[in-house]
Amino acid sequence: MMNMNDKKRSWNSTFDNSNDKYITNKKFQSNSSLEHLSNELIYEIFHYLDAHHIYQSFFELNTRFQNLSTHSTQLTVQINMISTSKLLFESYYNNFILPNKHQIQILYLLDPFVAESFSSTISQCFHLRQLKLCEIPVECLENLLHNLVSLNNLSSLSIHVGQGANKSNIYQSIFHLQALKLCKLHFEDNNPVWSLPMSSNSVESPIENLVIYDSFALDNISAILSYIPKLQRLSIKYGRTFGLELSLIFAVVFNDLKHISIMGSCFTQPDIDKFIKIHLFNIKVLHISSTCYGGIYQWDKFIQPYIPHFKLNSFTFEHPSECAHIMNLYRSMYDEYPSTSPAIRQWFFTHEVMSDEDLHEMLCSIQPYQRQSFLLLHRCCMNSKCHVDMNYRSIHHLIIPEMVESCKCIPYFPNVTKMTLSGDCVDSFYLSGARLSFILSFKQLTSLAICTVMDGFDIIFSILHYTPNVHSLTFTFTTTRSKGLSSFHKGQSYQYIVNHNQIKTIIFNAHYTKKLVQFFMDLCPRLQYLIYGMSEKSLEATFQYVLTETNQTAYNQFSLCIFDVNANWIDKLQTIIESQELKKNHLIKTVNNKFYFKWWY
């Protein structure tokens, strides 16, 4: 029987309506052809499918396949915002999930409308190994973490923690999970953890790799280490660091080979001095890269006698662009270490994208050359140090912030499914599009992010022409200009994109207008999920339009998320909904500062 780790399923896939139809249409024309297959072969087929695909395609064929479905092992369950309607989910949950809960090994709950359904039953998912959880109400999250304690096979956990959570309680609940090896925590609230106590000897977490997106004080590192004696790598990323010119990268290798990397802008010299003095005799390698502290602190004189491989880098920038900061920080980490410790650089230091919008990067304590994202700069490509011995097959996300010239040094990325374009690269896509086709397959892309000043929609059309199979489209516009949109409706290019694009999710991370949202909803008739943020000028008009348009047209189902809204706006949105005569079933949910609305026939 095939091992789950050897499966070739794409984790970016979703079981939306179109996939359901595809699988249904691909059923064998005669049940008898399936009947000739042994149970072992049927289970082998099941290993390639998500649990929802098994339920949708096999559960109702006949009694035999219903029994095989309900006794399937190693189930993978993935539920997101465009999965299915409430009625279909309830049928799926009651008829298939609950009877098979003890067989679930991988569970991705990315829909806040259904995530809470698992809070009481998850303790009975005895074989659960991986759990990924979207943002849910804090009370529900704390209860769910409490119920995870009984799961002896849970080795991987990734959760999104909303605002208002007691961080100390969250950390301590996680440290009580007895099988956890890998943990990723993303905190929406960037207030530091002030009350995390040192661990008693009775609590020892088995975590080996810990990744935290949060504001973090160096004082809390010692508390973290006291809970996880088996820690190998700790990476702390500040989710809201504005401008790398204010950032500091702090990387440490301890004598017992613990690796710690932190990027932030809240460090002070006393904090760093205190940390170094506490851990001085355990530090093997200390690396500090700074754009604002260099020349002020004389750490090298203090540290060098105790740490022979200490290295301090500082930069003075002539160019204000973020990319210049990134490149200098990036290159600094690939300078050779002293020959007495050549393996440290190859073993530890690498980089990982921090956010699509600002193209921030940081050092991440993971094994190098297996990262899943890559920042492509022309200057970077001219330097062989940037990608020597790198495994390009591991790259799934390519970030291109500037126009890329033709160069033999530029590698080909065979498995890229997500691309981020920004700045000059967007403006010059007419020129660079053909060149980029030599380094990746545009038809393979399923996710596209565009970060730029919104100046011309002809460029957007050009990009969408190259990428016909994109399912998720993200915009980060610094400004928006909606004039002239109506003229595009008459062009052949517009009609071609309407007929061929597969976009189901659109995200506006920054500026938007009602006209802009209306334009892209018309352009993308298969749209199922729309996300945008708070806007005093545009929010109400946009919400009114989306509500009316999806209620009166042929949308079978539609989901909406509005982020960064306060209580007053939530009340106003609910009042607007109540004033409408909705023809469709609908659900409303508020999770911290996010307003979710889903409706369907």
N, C-alpha and C positions, 0 to 999 in steps of 0.2 A: 504494500500500500504506500502511496506517495506521501512523503513527509510534507507537512504544511509549509515548511520553510522553502520547499522547492517549487511551490505553486507559481504560476505565471500570471496571476490576476493583477490587473491594474488597480491600485488603491485609489486613484482619482475618479474611478467610475462611480456612477450613481444609478440606483434602480428607479429612475423616473418613468413617466408614462411611456416615452418613446422606447426605452429599453424593455419595458414590459411587453409592448407590442412586438418588438423585435424578437424577443424570446418566444412569445406565444406563436408568432408566425413561423418560427423555426422548429416547432415541434415536429416530431416525425409524423408523416402522413398517416401511418397506420400504427396503432398501439401494439400490434403484434410484433413489429420490428423491435420494439423495446422489450417486449416480453421474452424474446429469445436471449437477452443479455442476462448474465448471472448477477446475483446480488453484489458480488465483489466489484464487478465492472460498473454497476450503477453507483456504488459508493465512491468509486474512483472519479466518476463524472461529478458527483456532488462536491468533491474536494476542490474543484475548479470554480465553483459557484458560490455566490453570496447566499445566505439563508433565504432572503426574500426571493431570489431567482428560483431556488429549489421549491419554495412554497408556491410561487406563481406558475411554475411550469410542470410540476410533477404531482403536487398534493392531491389534486382532484381528478387525476387520470383514472385510477381505479383503486380498489382496496389494497392491492399489493404495493403500489407506489405510495399510497398514503402511509402504510406501515413502514416502508423503507424511509420515507421522509421523516417520520416522527422518531425513528431510531438512528438517524444519521449522527455521526460523531464529528468532532472537530469543526463545529459550526462557526462561521464568521458572520456577524450581524453588524450592518452599517446603516444607520438611519440619519438622513439629513433633512434640510428644510424643504426640498422638492421631492421627497420620497413618494408620498401618497396622501390621500385624504384621511380624515379621522376615521370614517367608517371602515375603509379598507385596512387601515392600521390596526383597528380594534380586532378585526377578523384575523389578521396575520398574528397579532400578539396572543390572542386567546387560543387559536387553533394550532399554532405552530411554535411560537416562542416559549410560552409557558410549559407545554409538555416537553420541550427540548432544552429547558434552561440549564440542566445539568451537563449538557453537551457543548454549550457555548464556550469557545476558547478565545475569541477575539470579539470585542464589543466596542463599536464606535457610535456614541450617542451625540449627534450634532444638531439635533432638532430640540429646542427648549420646550416645545409642546408635548413631547413624548418622553423626554429624559427622566422626568419625575416618576413615570410609570414603573421604572425599574428600581426605584429606591428601596422598596420593601422586598423585592424578590431577588435582588442581586446577591444577597448573602447565600442563596441557594445555587448560584452558578459555580459549582465546586471546581470545575475545570478551567475557569476563566484565567487566562494568562496575560492578556493585554486589554486595557481599558482606556479609551479616549473620550473625554467628557467636555461638552460645551458649557458655557456660562449658564448656571441655574441659580435660583434663589439661595442665599447663604444658608438659611435654616435647612433646606433640603440637602445642600452639599454636605453640611456637617453630619446629618443623619446618614447619608450615603457612605461617607468615609468611615463612620462608626461601624456600619454593616460590612465593610470590606475586611475587617479584622479577621473574620472567620475563613477567608479565602487563602488557602495554603499554597496556591499555584500562581497567584497574581504577581508577575515579575516586572510588568511595565505599566506605568500610569502616567497619563497626561491630562491635566485639568486646567480649566480657565476659571479663575476665582474673581468674582465681581467685587464691586465697591462695597465697603462696609463690613467686610469679613474680619473676624478676629484672627490675624495672621498667626499668632502664637498657637492658637488652638488647631489651625489647619496644619501647621508644621508638625506639632506633636501627634496629631492623629495619623499623619503619614508615616512618622517614625515608628509607629506601633504595627505597621504592616510587616509581617514576618518573612515574606518571600520576595519583597520588592528589590529589584536590582537597578532598574532605570526609572527615573522620575523627572517629569517636566512640569513646572509650575509657571503659569502666566497670570500675574496679578494685575487686575485693572486699576486698582488703587496703588499709587506709588509712594504712599507714606511708609517710612521705615518701620522695621520690626523693633520695637523698643523693649518688649517684655518677654523675650524668649530666654528662659532660664537655662543654666547649664544642666546637662543630663545627669541623673543618678545612674549608678551602675546597673540598675534594673532595666534600663531601656537602651538597647543596642540595635539600631536599624541595620539591615543587610545591604542597604543601598550602596551601589558602586559608582553610579553615574547620576549626577544631579544637575539639572539645568533650570535656572530661575530667571524669569523676566520680572524684575522688580527693583525698586530702590532699596539699597542694602548698605548698611553701615559695616565697616571693617570689624567693629567690635563683635558683631554677630557671627563672624566666621568661626571664632573659637567655640561659640555655643553650638553651631551646626556640626563642627567636627566632633564635639563630645557625644553626639547622638549617633554618628555614622563612622565607627572606627574602621570599617572596610572600604571607605570611600577611595576611589581611584581618580575620579575627575569631577571637579565642581566648576561650572560655568555660570557666571552671573551677568545678565545683560540688562542694561537700563532701557526699558521700553520707551521712554520719553526723553531721550537725550537730544537736545536741540543744538545741532552744530558740532561737528567734530573738532572745531577750533577750541572748544571748551572741554574736551574729553581727555581722559587719561586711561591708558591700558596698563593693568597691573597683573602680571603673570608670575606664578610661583611654582617651583617644583620642590617638594619636600624630600628629605632623605629616604623616607619610606615609599617614594615615588607617587605620592599624592600630587595631583596637578590642579591648580586653581587659577582661573582667569576671570578678571573683572573689568568691565568697562563702565565708566561713569564720569560724572562731573561734580560730585559732591565730596570728593576727598579733600582733606586738609593735611598739612604737614604733620601736626600732632597725631592725627589718626594713623598715618602711615608709619611714623616713628614708633608709636605704641605697638602696632602690629609686628613690626620688624623686631623690636626688643623682646616681645613675648615669644616669638617663634624663631629667634635668631639661630639657635643651634640646631634647628630642624630643617633649615632652608638649605637646599642644594643649589638651586638656580633662582635668581630673582631678575625679572625683566620689567622695566618701567619705560613706557613710551608716552610722551606728553607733548601737547602743543601749547600749553600755557604755563607749565610749571618749570620748564627748563630754565636754567640760569638763576633761579630763585632759591631752589633747595640744593644744598650741597650734600646730597645723600651719598655720593660716591666716596667721599672722604670718610664718612662714618661707617659705611657698609663694607668697603673693599677689603679691609683686614680680615673680616669674618667670612665673607662670601666671595671666593676667588673668581666666580663666573658672573658676578654682578655686571649689569649693563644698563646704562641710562642714555636714552635718546631724547633730544628735543629738536623742534623744528621752528623755523621762521618762514612764514608763507608770504610769497609775493602775489599769489593768485588766490582770490577769495572763494573759488569754486570748491564744493564739497569733494569733488572727485580728486582734486589735488591733495587734500588732506588725507583721503583714503589711500591714495597711492603711496604717500610718504610713510604713513603708518604701516601699510602693507609691506613695503620694501624693507622697512627697518627690521621686521620680524624674520626676514629671510637672509639677513646678513650672517656670515659664518660666525659660529662661536669659536672660542679658543680650541686649539687642536686637542687639548686635554679632555675635552668633552664634546666630540663631534656628533655623537648620537643624540644629544638632547634636542637639537634643532629638528632633526628628521623625525623624532619620536613625538614631539609635543606640539610645536607651534604650527597653527594653520589659521584659516579665517572663515567666517561664515556671515552671510548677509543678515543684517539686523532688522531692516524694514524696507519695503519696496519704495515708500514715498521719499525718504531722505537718502537712500542708498548708503546708510551707515554700515560700517563693518566693525567687527570686533574679533579678538582672538577667542577661540573656543577650544576647550580642552578635550578634543577628540582626536582619534588617529588621523593623521594627515592624508591627503590625496584621496579620501573617500567622501569628501563633502558633496552635498547634493546641489549646491548653487555655485555660480562662478561669475565674477565681475569682469567683463571683457572691455579692456581699454587698449587703445592702439599702442600706447607707451608700454603697457604691460606685456603685450604680445612681442614687442621687440626685445624683451629681456627674457632670456631662456630660464632664468631662475624662477620665474613666476609659475611655470607649469612643467618643470622637468619631472619625469617619472610619474606624472599624474595619471590617474585612471579616469579618462573622460567619459567612460560609460556610466560612471556613478553620478554624473551631472544631470539633473532634471530641471534646473532653473537657471536660465542665462540672463544676466543683467547687462544691458548695453546703454551706458549713459552718454556716449558720444559717437560721432561718425567714425566708422572703422574703415581704414584704407586697406587696399589689397596688400596682402603680406603672406609669404610662404610660412611664416612662423605660426599663423593662426590655425589652431587645430579644428577638427570636425567633432561636433558633439552629437553622437548618434541617438541619444535617449532623452534629449530635451523635450519636455512637454509644456513648460511654462517659460514665457519670455517677458522681460520688463524693459521698456524703452523709455528714455527720458531725454529732455533737453535737445541738444543738437542732433541726436540720433533720430528723434521724431521729425524734426524740421527737414532733415536731409534724407528721409526714407526713400524718396524717389531715386536718389543716387545710391544709397547704401543697401536698398532692398535686394537687388540682384547679387551684390557681394555677400550679403548675409546668407543667401541661399546656398552658398558653398560651405557654410560651417554648421548648418542645422537644416532640418526638414520642416518647412512651414506647415505642411499638411499634417504633421505629427503633433502640432501644438494644440493643447486643449485649454490653456489659460493664458491670457494676455493682459498685461498692465501697462498703461500709458500715463506718464507723469510729465506734464508740460503746461505751458501757457496755451489755452485753447484759442488758436488764431485762425486755423483753416481746416474745414471738414474734408476737403479734398485729400488731405494727407491721411486722415482717419480712414477714408474709403480705400485708399491705396493699401494701407496696412491690412484691412479686413479682406481685401481681394487676395492677398497673399496667404491668409490664415482662415480657410473656410471651415475648419473643424473645431474652432475655438468654442468652448462651452461657457467659460467664465471670462467676463470683461470688466476690468477695473480701471477707473479714471481717477487721477489726482490732478485736478486743474488748479493752478494758482490763480487764474482769472478765467472768466467765461464770457464769450461773446455769442449771443444767440441770433444775431441779425443774419439774414440771408439764408436761414435754414430751409425756408419754404421752397427755394429755387432748386434744392437738391432732389425734391420729390419727382421732378420731371425727367431726371437724367437716366440714361441706361445703366450707369454704374450703380445708382441707388437701387433700381429694380433688380439688378443681378444679385446684390447683397441681400435684399429682402428674400429672394427666392432660395438662396443657397446657404446663408449663414445658419449655424446651429447654436447660437448663443441662448443660454437658459438663465444665466445669472449676470446681472449688471450691478456694479458697486461704484458709487460716487463718494470718494473719501473726503473731498473738500468741497469746492464751489460747485453749485448747480443752479439751474433755473427750471421753472415749469416747462418752458419751451424746449429746453435741452432734454429733459426727461421724456417729454412727449415725442420728440424726434426719435430718440433711441428706442422707445417702445414701439413706434411705427416701423422702425428699421428692423427690429428683431421680433417677428411675430411668434416665435417659439419661447419667448421669455416667460419664466416661471417664478423668478425670485429677484426682487429689487431691493437694494440697500442704499440708503443715503442718510445724511446727518442733519443736525439742527441748523436751521436758517430762519432768522426772523422775517426775512423778506419773502422767501420762496416756499417754506415748509407747508403752510396751510393750503396755498393754491395748488401746489404739487400733489398733496395728499387728496384734495378734492378731485383733481383730475384722475389720478390713479384709481381711486375708489369708483368713480363713475364709469371710466373706460372699461375696467375689468368686469364690472357688474353688468354692463350692457352688451358686451361683445362676447366672442366665442372662446373665452378663457375657461377651460375646464377646472383649473385650479391656479391659484396665485398666492405667493407669499411675499410679505413686506416686512422689512426691519428698518426702524428709524432710531439712530443712536444719538447719544448725548442730549436727550430730552429730559426736562425737569417735570415735577409733578403737575404744574399748571398746564403745561403743554399736553401731558398725557390725558388730563381731564378734557381738554379742548378737543383732542383727537377722538376720544370716546363719544363726546357730544356730537361730533360730525357724523360718526358712524350711526349713532342712534337716530339721527335726523334723516338718514337715507333709507329708502325702501329696498333693502337688499334682497335680491332674488336667490342668493346662494347661501349655503351654510357657512358659518364663519366662526373663528376662534380669535380671542384677544388674550395676549399675555404680556406682562411687564416684568422684566428681569433687570433690577437695578435701574440704570439709566437708558435701557433699550426697550422700545415698544415694538412688539411683534403682532402682526395681523395676517391671518391665513383664511382664505375662503375657497370653496369648491362647490360643484354641483353634486 
